[in-house]
Amino acid sequence: MINERYPIGEFEFQPYSESLKHQWLADIQFLPEEIEQVLLNLDEAQLHTPYRNGGWTIHEVVHHLADSHMNAYCRFKLGLTEDCPTIKPYDENAWTALNDVKTLPVNISVTLLHALHTRWHFAIKDLAQGQWERTIYHPGSKKEMSLWYLLGMYAWHGKHHTAHIRLLREKNNW
C-alpha cells in the first residue's frame, strides 16, 4: 500500500557520485515541466482537492513548491558565497495560509518555477566536487547541511510533491 504522506518514501541522503549529481541536477532542471504535465487538464475543483486527508490541496502544493524552492535557491547562493551561513527557516503552513496562495492561480507559481529552476540549475550545474561540500547552518534542525545534501533533498522534494498530485489523479481517475 502506498503511503499517501510519503508516496516516494522519505528523503535518504546518499554520498556524492557523478551519476547521482547528474540525476539530481536533472530533477531540479525539469521539475517545472513535470509539474505542468501532472497539472494538465485539472479543473478548479480538482486543484482545490487535498492530496490526502489533512493535507494541502493541489493548488497549495504548487504554490508551496514555488515558496520552498525560492528559499532553496537563496540557501544555495548563501552557501556558495558565505562561510556556513545561518539560513532563515520559515513556517511553510503559515506561508500557505497567506492571501497570495489562497487567491492566485497555480499558473503564476508554475511560471515562477520555470524561471527559478532555470536560474538555480544554471548557478549550480558546473560546481566542482569540493563546492558541494560547502555548508549552511539550519537553526531549526540545529545542524550543518552541505550543498550536496540540499541538492538531494530538493531533488527529492520536487518528486515528492509531484507524486502527491499524480497519486491523487490516479486515485480519482482524473
C-alpha positions, -999 to 999 in steps of 0.1 A, spaced: 0 0 0 13 34 -9 20 59 19 -1 90 9 21 112 30 54 99 15 45 83 -18 81 80 -29 94 74 6 112 98 29 144 115 17 175 94 22 209 111 19 234 94 -5 271 100 -8 284 121 -37 287 104 -71 289 119 -106 259 99 -118 237 109 -89 248 145 -93 236 144 -130 203 128 -119 196 153 -91 206 183 -113 181 170 -140 155 167 -113 160 204 -105 161 214 -141 130 195 -153 107 199 -122 87 228 -138 79 206 -169 69 177 -147 46 199 -126 30 213 -158 24 178 -170 8 165 -138 -15 195 -137 -26 191 -173 -64 194 -177 -72 197 -140 -102 220 -132 -106 243 -103 -125 218 -82 -97 192 -87 -70 218 -80 -87 225 -46 -88 189 -36 -64 178 -8 -39 152 -19 -47 133 14 -69 137 44 -54 166 64 -30 175 35 -27 205 13 -47 209 -19 -30 206 -52 -33 244 -55 -15 249 -22 12 223 -31 21 241 -63 24 274 -45 43 257 -17 68 243 -42 75 279 -55 79 292 -20 101 264 -9 123 264 -39 128 302 -38 142 296 -3 163 268 -16 178 289 -43 187 316 -17 202 289 5 224 277 -23 236 312 -31 243 320 5 262 287 9 283 294 -22 292 330 -11 295 328 27 312 305 52 285 283 67 258 310 69 228 305 92 197 303 70 163 317 79 137 289 84 101 297 77 67 284 87 55 267 55 20 262 68 17 299 77 30 308 42 4 285 27 -23 304 46 -14 338 31 -36 356 5 -13 350 -25 -15 313 -21 -52 314 -14 -61 336 -44 -36 334 -72 -40 308 -99 -14 280 -99 0 291 -133 16 320 -115 37 297 -95 44 273 -124 57 303 -144 78 313 -114 92 277 -111 103 278 -147 123 310 -143 136 300 -108 147 265 -118 165 278 -149 185 302 -127 191 276 -100 202 249 -124 225 273 -142 240 285 -109 249 250 -97 253 228 -127 291 234 -131 301 233 -94 333 215 -86 331 185 -64 346 204 -34 319 231 -37 292 206 -30 309 202 5 302 239 14 276 241 42 248 262 56 235 260 91 198 253 97 188 265 131 155 246 131 174 213 126 204 225 146 228 211 121 251 220 92 239 208 58 262 205 28 251 218 -6 252 182 -17 227 173 9 205 202 -1 207 192 -38 194 157 -29 168 170 -6 153 195 -30 155 170 -59 135 146 -37 112 174 -26 100 182 -62 94 145 -69 77 140 -35 51 167 -43 47 157 -79 39 122 -67 13 136 -43 -5 151 -73 0 120 -95 -13 97 -68 -45 118 -63 -51 118 -100 -48 80 -102 -69 75 -71 -97 97 -86 -93 86 -122 -87 122 -134 
